[in-house]
Amino acid sequence: MSDFKCAAEAAEAALRASFAPTPCQLNAHLSAKYGAEIWLKREDLAPVRSYKIRGAMNAMRKYLAEFPDQKLFVCASAGNHAQGVAYACKHFGVKGVIFMPVTTPQQKIAKTKVFGGEAIRIELVGDYFDDTLASSQAYCDAQGGYFLSPFDDADVIEGQASVAVEMVAQMPELPDMVILPVGGGGLSAGMTRYLAQVAPQVALRYVEPLGGMSLAGAVAAGAPVTLPRVDSFVDGAAVARIGAQPFELLRNVKRDQVLAAPEDRICGTMLEMLNVEGIVLEPAGALSVDALAELGPEIRGKRVVCVTSGGNFDFERLPEVKERSQRYLGLKKYFIIRMPQRPGALRDFLELLGPQDDIARFEYLKKSARNFGSVLIGIETQDPANFASFLERLSASDMEFRDITTDKAIAEFVL
């Protein structure tokens, strides 16, 4: 354990040749909201806007110290790990080949190129990440390169632990609790192991997206398991199987320490941090802040650190984020209404709306019926309670309707 402490501190010291520590900031808004002392460890302010740079830099540094003639590094990633590896390749003056799915947004490809410059080459292979990963590993083996895993690597875990090294040095007093986001497990494993050595009294909580709880599944089974389905919205943490090496360091985590963050609620947290604090967080970067709502009275009066793990948010996704947040808060609903095909039917429907209700979408789904037509209607309101009275009025009318707001099967095709 002490060897790991020394290694993590050496990793943190080595990073200073590349960038300054990310700040650990007391957040007045969240502190007032939860009646606690809430600090943010701002990994979204790292050079590549995520902590991933740490693991990539440490793994490359250590490998080159042992094998200085190694000139080729390979990885597979559609996001933050790719940018971290690109930055590290440029820093150490080595060549990198970064495999990304064909479906990767151009914004992420462009940012990776900016960080790596002439040191890297990007290969777009496969529609799905598993295909991309297989191609990258086959290429790496054939070319004699070194493959940099995003989390299932001891040196990467060591590098991510540098977040904890900085945090302990920056805090005026040790926190009562640290909330750690979990994807593949590299960050949470590294910080857990370091804090167990230097601050075992600090309570830890782990938060995963509800649609990708690989740590919770592994804790329940006693070993990593592959989730049958993963919601990819929280793309920086939507991992079907936690890494084997991270799980060995997280094996003693209790099930009640692992929290679930619903994807739609995360959207509200992202908007709150953007609108109130001016802090841009990607979905995975908002996980730890979102978990504060889950902890409630448990953190009142406590000193809590949330690791905001990344800020690589594509603002083209903002309408989707707003949409999902409104639905979670009960401020927006969608209905399919069977409306009579007669003069005045639409006017009759409009009269059912309250003064704070607004039609956000109106679309005929079926126009061919002679007597009735199916209509998709999206309604926004200012108070969730308004929908109760609206539904009473709608039920008393002669219009048949169905609320499809939470019906994922239908919503996938029509929303």
C-alpha positions as CSV (number, residue, x, y, z in Angstrom):
1,M,0.0,0.0,0.0
2,S,2.8,2.4,0.9
3,D,4.4,1.6,-2.5
4,F,1.2,2.8,-4.2
5,K,1.2,6.0,-2.1
6,C,4.8,6.8,-3.2
7,A,4.0,6.0,-6.8
8,A,0.9,8.2,-6.9
9,E,2.8,11.1,-5.4
10,A,5.6,10.5,-7.9
11,A,3.0,10.6,-10.7
12,E,1.6,13.9,-9.4
13,A,5.0,15.4,-9.2
14,A,5.8,14.4,-12.7
15,L,2.7,16.0,-14.1
16,R,3.9,19.4,-12.9
17,A,6.3,19.4,-15.9
18,S,3.1,19.5,-18.1
19,F,0.4,21.4,-16.2
20,A,-0.5,22.9,-12.9
21,P,-2.8,21.2,-10.4
22,T,-6.5,21.5,-11.1
23,P,-8.2,23.7,-8.5
24,C,-10.3,22.4,-5.6
25,Q,-13.0,25.0,-5.1
26,L,-15.6,25.7,-2.4
27,N,-18.9,26.1,-4.1
28,A,-21.2,28.5,-2.4
29,H,-24.3,27.6,-4.4
30,L,-24.2,23.9,-3.7
31,S,-23.2,24.5,-0.1
32,A,-26.3,26.6,0.5
33,K,-28.5,24.2,-1.4
34,Y,-27.5,21.1,0.6
35,G,-26.6,22.7,4.0
36,A,-23.1,21.4,3.7
37,E,-19.6,22.5,2.7
38,I,-19.4,21.3,-0.9
39,W,-16.0,21.5,-2.7
40,L,-15.4,20.7,-6.4
41,K,-12.2,19.1,-7.6
42,R,-12.2,20.6,-11.0
43,E,-10.8,18.0,-13.4
44,D,-12.9,19.7,-16.1
45,L,-10.2,22.4,-16.0
46,A,-7.3,20.0,-16.9
47,P,-5.6,20.7,-20.2
48,V,-7.8,18.2,-22.1
49,R,-10.8,19.0,-19.9
50,S,-10.7,15.7,-18.1
51,Y,-8.6,13.7,-15.7
52,K,-7.8,11.2,-18.4
53,I,-4.6,13.1,-19.2
54,R,-3.2,11.9,-15.9
55,G,-3.3,8.2,-16.5
56,A,-2.1,8.5,-20.1
57,M,0.9,10.7,-19.1
58,N,1.9,8.4,-16.2
59,A,1.6,5.2,-18.1
60,M,3.6,6.6,-21.0
61,R,6.2,8.2,-18.7
62,K,6.9,4.9,-16.9
63,Y,6.9,2.8,-20.0
64,L,9.4,5.1,-21.8
65,A,11.6,5.1,-18.7
66,E,11.9,1.3,-19.0
67,F,11.8,1.1,-22.8
68,P,13.2,4.4,-24.2
69,D,13.3,3.0,-27.7
70,Q,9.5,2.5,-27.9
71,K,8.2,5.0,-30.4
72,L,4.6,3.8,-31.1
73,F,1.6,4.0,-28.7
74,V,-1.9,2.8,-29.6
75,C,-5.3,3.3,-28.0
76,A,-9.0,3.0,-28.8
77,S,-11.3,5.7,-27.6
78,A,-14.1,8.0,-28.8
79,G,-13.6,10.6,-26.1
80,N,-11.4,11.8,-23.3
81,H,-8.9,9.0,-23.3
82,A,-8.1,9.7,-26.9
83,Q,-7.4,13.3,-26.1
84,G,-5.2,12.4,-23.1
85,V,-3.2,10.0,-25.2
86,A,-2.8,12.5,-28.0
87,Y,-1.5,15.1,-25.5
88,A,0.9,12.6,-24.0
89,C,2.3,11.6,-27.4
90,K,3.0,15.2,-28.3
91,H,4.6,15.9,-24.8
92,F,6.9,12.9,-25.0
93,G,7.7,13.2,-28.7
94,V,6.4,9.7,-29.7
95,K,4.0,8.6,-32.3
96,G,0.5,7.6,-31.5
97,V,-2.2,5.9,-33.5
98,I,-5.7,6.5,-32.1
99,F,-8.6,4.3,-33.2
100,M,-12.0,5.9,-33.1
101,P,-15.4,4.6,-34.2
102,V,-16.6,5.9,-37.6
103,T,-19.6,7.4,-35.7
104,T,-17.4,9.6,-33.6
105,P,-18.5,13.3,-33.8
106,Q,-16.2,15.5,-35.8
107,Q,-15.9,17.9,-32.8
108,K,-14.1,15.1,-30.8
109,I,-11.9,14.1,-33.7
110,A,-10.9,17.7,-34.2
111,K,-10.0,18.2,-30.6
112,T,-7.9,15.1,-30.5
113,K,-6.0,16.3,-33.5
114,V,-5.4,19.7,-31.8
115,F,-3.9,18.0,-28.7
116,G,-1.7,15.6,-30.7
117,G,-0.8,17.5,-33.7
118,E,1.7,15.8,-36.0
119,A,2.5,13.2,-33.3
120,I,-0.7,11.3,-33.9
121,R,-2.7,9.6,-36.6
122,I,-6.4,8.9,-36.2
123,E,-8.0,5.8,-37.7
124,L,-11.8,5.7,-38.0
125,V,-12.8,2.0,-37.8
126,G,-16.0,0.3,-36.9
127,D,-19.5,1.4,-36.2
128,Y,-19.3,0.1,-32.6
129,F,-16.6,0.5,-30.0
130,D,-16.0,-3.3,-29.7
131,D,-15.0,-3.4,-33.4
132,T,-12.8,-0.3,-32.9
133,L,-11.0,-1.9,-29.9
134,A,-10.4,-5.2,-31.7
135,S,-8.9,-3.4,-34.7
136,S,-6.7,-1.2,-32.5
137,Q,-5.3,-4.2,-30.6
138,A,-4.7,-6.2,-33.8
139,Y,-2.8,-3.2,-35.3
140,C,-0.8,-2.7,-32.1
141,D,0.3,-6.3,-32.1
142,A,1.3,-6.2,-35.7
143,Q,3.3,-3.0,-35.5
144,G,4.9,-3.8,-32.1
145,G,3.3,-0.8,-30.4
146,Y,2.3,-0.4,-26.8
147,F,-1.4,-0.4,-26.1
148,L,-2.7,2.2,-23.6
149,S,-5.8,1.0,-21.9
150,P,-8.2,3.8,-20.6
151,F,-8.6,2.2,-17.2
152,D,-7.5,-1.4,-16.9
153,D,-3.8,-0.7,-16.4
154,A,-1.8,-0.3,-13.1
155,D,0.1,2.7,-14.3
156,V,-3.1,4.4,-15.5
157,I,-4.7,3.8,-12.2
158,E,-1.6,5.3,-10.5
159,G,-1.8,8.4,-12.6
160,Q,-5.5,8.9,-11.9
161,A,-4.7,8.7,-8.1
162,S,-2.8,12.0,-8.5
163,V,-6.3,13.6,-8.3
164,A,-6.4,12.5,-4.7
165,V,-2.8,13.6,-4.0
166,E,-3.6,17.1,-5.2
167,M,-7.0,17.2,-3.3
168,V,-5.4,16.3,0.0
169,A,-2.8,19.0,-0.4
170,Q,-5.3,21.6,-1.4
171,M,-8.0,21.1,1.2
172,P,-7.7,23.2,4.4
173,E,-8.9,20.2,6.3
174,L,-9.6,16.7,5.2
175,P,-13.2,16.2,3.8
176,D,-15.7,14.0,5.6
177,M,-16.7,12.5,2.3
178,V,-15.5,12.2,-1.3
179,I,-17.9,11.4,-4.1
180,L,-16.3,9.6,-7.0
181,P,-17.7,9.0,-10.5
182,V,-17.3,5.5,-11.9
183,G,-17.0,4.3,-15.4
184,G,-14.3,1.8,-16.1
185,G,-13.0,2.3,-12.6
186,G,-9.6,3.8,-13.1
187,L,-10.2,7.1,-11.3
188,S,-12.2,5.6,-8.4
189,A,-9.8,2.8,-7.9
190,G,-6.7,5.0,-7.8
191,M,-8.3,7.6,-5.5
192,T,-9.7,4.9,-3.2
193,R,-6.4,3.2,-2.8
194,Y,-4.5,6.4,-2.1
195,L,-7.0,7.7,0.4
196,A,-7.1,4.4,2.2
197,Q,-3.4,5.0,2.9
198,V,-3.3,8.7,3.8
199,A,-6.9,9.4,5.0
200,P,-8.8,6.2,5.9
201,Q,-11.3,8.2,7.9
202,V,-12.7,9.8,4.8
203,A,-16.0,8.2,3.7
204,L,-16.3,7.4,0.0
205,R,-19.3,7.2,-2.2
206,Y,-19.3,6.0,-5.8
207,V,-21.8,7.1,-8.4
208,E,-22.7,5.5,-11.7
209,P,-25.2,6.3,-14.4
210,L,-28.4,4.3,-13.8
211,G,-28.1,2.8,-17.3
212,G,-24.5,1.5,-16.7
213,M,-24.0,0.3,-13.2
214,S,-21.0,-2.0,-13.8
215,L,-19.5,-1.5,-10.3
216,A,-22.8,-2.2,-8.6
217,G,-23.1,-5.4,-10.7
218,A,-19.5,-6.5,-9.9
219,V,-20.0,-5.8,-6.1
220,A,-23.2,-7.9,-6.1
221,A,-21.5,-10.8,-8.0
222,G,-18.1,-10.6,-6.3
223,A,-16.4,-10.2,-9.7
224,P,-16.7,-8.1,-12.9
225,V,-19.8,-8.8,-14.9
226,T,-20.8,-7.7,-18.4
227,L,-24.1,-5.7,-18.3
228,P,-26.5,-6.9,-21.0
229,R,-27.4,-3.4,-22.0
230,V,-25.9,0.1,-21.4
231,D,-27.5,3.5,-21.8
232,S,-24.9,5.4,-23.8
233,F,-26.0,8.9,-22.9
234,V,-23.4,9.3,-20.1
235,D,-20.8,8.4,-22.7
236,G,-17.8,9.1,-20.4
237,A,-19.0,6.5,-17.9
238,A,-21.3,4.2,-19.9
239,V,-19.1,1.0,-19.4
240,A,-20.6,-2.4,-19.7
241,R,-17.9,-4.1,-17.6
242,I,-15.7,-2.5,-15.0
243,G,-12.0,-3.1,-15.4
244,A,-10.5,-6.2,-13.7
245,Q,-7.6,-4.3,-12.1
246,P,-9.8,-1.4,-10.9
247,F,-12.2,-3.9,-9.4
248,E,-9.5,-5.6,-7.4
249,L,-9.0,-2.3,-5.7
250,L,-12.7,-1.7,-5.2
251,R,-13.6,-5.3,-4.1
252,N,-14.3,-4.2,-0.6
253,V,-16.8,-1.5,-1.6
254,K,-20.2,-2.0,0.0
255,R,-23.3,-2.0,-2.1
256,D,-24.8,0.9,-0.2
257,Q,-21.8,3.0,-1.1
258,V,-22.7,2.8,-4.8
259,L,-25.3,5.3,-5.9
260,A,-27.3,5.4,-9.2
261,A,-27.7,8.7,-11.1
262,P,-30.7,8.6,-13.5
263,E,-29.6,10.0,-16.9
264,D,-32.5,12.5,-17.1
265,R,-31.7,13.9,-13.6
266,I,-28.0,14.3,-14.6
267,C,-29.3,16.6,-17.4
268,G,-30.9,18.9,-14.8
269,T,-27.6,18.9,-12.9
270,M,-25.7,19.9,-16.0
271,L,-28.1,22.7,-16.7
272,E,-28.0,23.9,-13.2
273,M,-24.2,24.1,-13.1
274,L,-24.2,25.8,-16.5
275,N,-26.9,28.4,-15.8
276,V,-26.1,29.1,-12.1
277,E,-22.3,28.6,-11.9
278,G,-21.2,29.0,-15.5
279,I,-19.5,25.5,-15.2
280,V,-19.6,23.3,-18.3
281,L,-19.8,19.6,-17.4
282,E,-20.2,16.6,-19.7
283,P,-22.7,14.0,-18.4
284,A,-20.0,11.9,-16.8
285,G,-18.5,15.1,-15.3
286,A,-21.8,15.9,-13.5
287,L,-22.2,12.5,-11.9
288,S,-20.7,13.4,-8.5
289,V,-22.6,16.6,-8.2
290,D,-25.8,14.9,-9.2
291,A,-25.3,12.3,-6.4
292,L,-25.7,15.1,-3.8
293,A,-29.4,14.9,-4.3
294,E,-29.3,11.2,-3.5
295,L,-27.4,11.7,-0.3
296,G,-29.6,14.4,1.2
297,P,-29.5,14.5,5.0
298,E,-26.5,12.3,5.2
299,I,-24.2,15.2,4.1
300,R,-25.9,18.0,6.0
301,G,-23.2,19.9,8.0
302,K,-20.4,17.8,6.4
303,R,-17.4,18.7,4.2
304,V,-17.8,17.0,0.9
305,V,-15.7,16.9,-2.2
306,C,-17.2,16.1,-5.6
307,V,-14.8,15.2,-8.4
308,T,-16.1,16.9,-11.6
309,S,-14.3,14.5,-13.9
310,G,-14.8,16.2,-17.3
311,G,-16.1,19.1,-19.3
312,N,-16.0,17.9,-22.9
313,F,-19.5,18.7,-23.7
314,D,-20.7,19.2,-27.3
315,F,-23.2,22.0,-27.2
316,E,-25.1,20.5,-30.1
317,R,-26.4,18.1,-27.4
318,L,-27.9,21.0,-25.3
319,P,-31.4,20.7,-26.7
320,E,-31.5,17.0,-25.8
321,V,-30.2,17.8,-22.3
322,K,-32.9,20.4,-21.8
323,E,-35.6,18.0,-23.1
324,R,-34.6,15.2,-20.8
325,S,-34.4,17.5,-17.8
326,Q,-37.8,18.9,-18.4
327,R,-39.3,15.4,-18.7
328,Y,-37.6,14.3,-15.5
329,L,-38.9,17.4,-13.6
330,G,-42.4,16.8,-14.9
331,L,-42.4,20.0,-16.9
332,K,-42.9,18.5,-20.3
333,K,-45.1,15.6,-21.5
334,Y,-46.0,14.0,-24.7
335,F,-49.4,12.6,-25.7
336,I,-50.9,10.8,-28.6
337,I,-54.4,12.1,-28.9
338,R,-57.2,10.6,-31.1
339,M,-58.8,13.8,-32.2
340,P,-62.2,14.0,-34.0
341,Q,-61.9,15.1,-37.7
342,R,-64.5,17.9,-37.5
343,P,-64.4,21.6,-37.6
344,G,-63.5,23.2,-34.3
345,A,-61.9,20.0,-32.8
346,L,-58.5,21.7,-32.5
347,R,-60.0,24.8,-30.9
348,D,-61.8,22.6,-28.4
349,F,-58.5,21.0,-27.5
350,L,-56.7,24.3,-27.1
351,E,-59.4,25.4,-24.6
352,L,-58.4,22.5,-22.4
353,L,-54.9,24.0,-21.9
354,G,-54.2,26.1,-18.8
355,P,-52.7,29.6,-18.7
356,Q,-49.2,28.2,-18.1
357,D,-49.4,25.4,-20.6
358,D,-47.7,25.7,-24.0
359,I,-47.7,23.5,-27.1
360,A,-44.1,22.6,-27.9
361,R,-44.8,20.1,-30.7
362,F,-47.9,19.3,-32.8
363,E,-47.7,16.7,-35.5
364,Y,-50.4,14.6,-37.3
365,L,-49.4,10.9,-37.2
366,K,-52.4,9.6,-39.1
367,K,-54.5,11.8,-41.4
368,S,-56.2,9.1,-43.6
369,A,-59.0,8.1,-41.1
370,R,-62.3,9.6,-42.0
371,N,-63.7,10.4,-38.6
372,F,-60.6,10.6,-36.3
373,G,-56.9,11.5,-36.6
374,S,-54.0,10.6,-34.3
375,V,-51.9,13.6,-33.2
376,L,-48.6,13.8,-31.4
377,I,-48.6,16.7,-29.0
378,G,-45.8,17.9,-26.7
379,I,-46.8,20.2,-23.9
380,E,-44.6,22.3,-21.6
381,T,-45.7,23.9,-18.4
382,Q,-44.2,26.0,-15.6
383,D,-45.4,23.7,-12.7
384,P,-45.7,19.9,-12.8
385,A,-49.0,20.2,-10.8
386,N,-50.6,21.9,-13.9
387,F,-50.6,18.5,-15.7
388,A,-53.0,17.0,-13.1
389,S,-55.8,19.5,-13.9
390,F,-55.1,19.4,-17.6
391,L,-55.5,15.6,-17.6
392,E,-58.8,15.9,-15.7
393,R,-60.1,18.2,-18.4
394,L,-58.7,16.0,-21.2
395,S,-60.3,12.9,-19.6
396,A,-63.7,14.6,-19.5
397,S,-63.5,15.5,-23.2
398,D,-64.4,13.2,-26.1
399,M,-60.8,12.8,-27.0
400,E,-59.0,9.5,-26.4
401,F,-55.3,10.0,-25.4
402,R,-52.2,8.2,-24.2
403,D,-49.3,9.6,-22.3
404,I,-46.1,8.4,-24.0
405,T,-43.6,10.5,-22.0
406,T,-42.0,7.6,-20.3
407,D,-42.7,4.9,-23.0
408,K,-39.3,4.3,-24.3
409,A,-40.4,2.0,-27.1
410,I,-42.8,4.6,-28.6
411,A,-40.6,7.6,-27.8
412,E,-37.7,6.0,-29.7
413,F,-39.7,6.3,-33.0
414,V,-41.7,9.5,-32.6
415,L,-39.8,11.9,-30.2
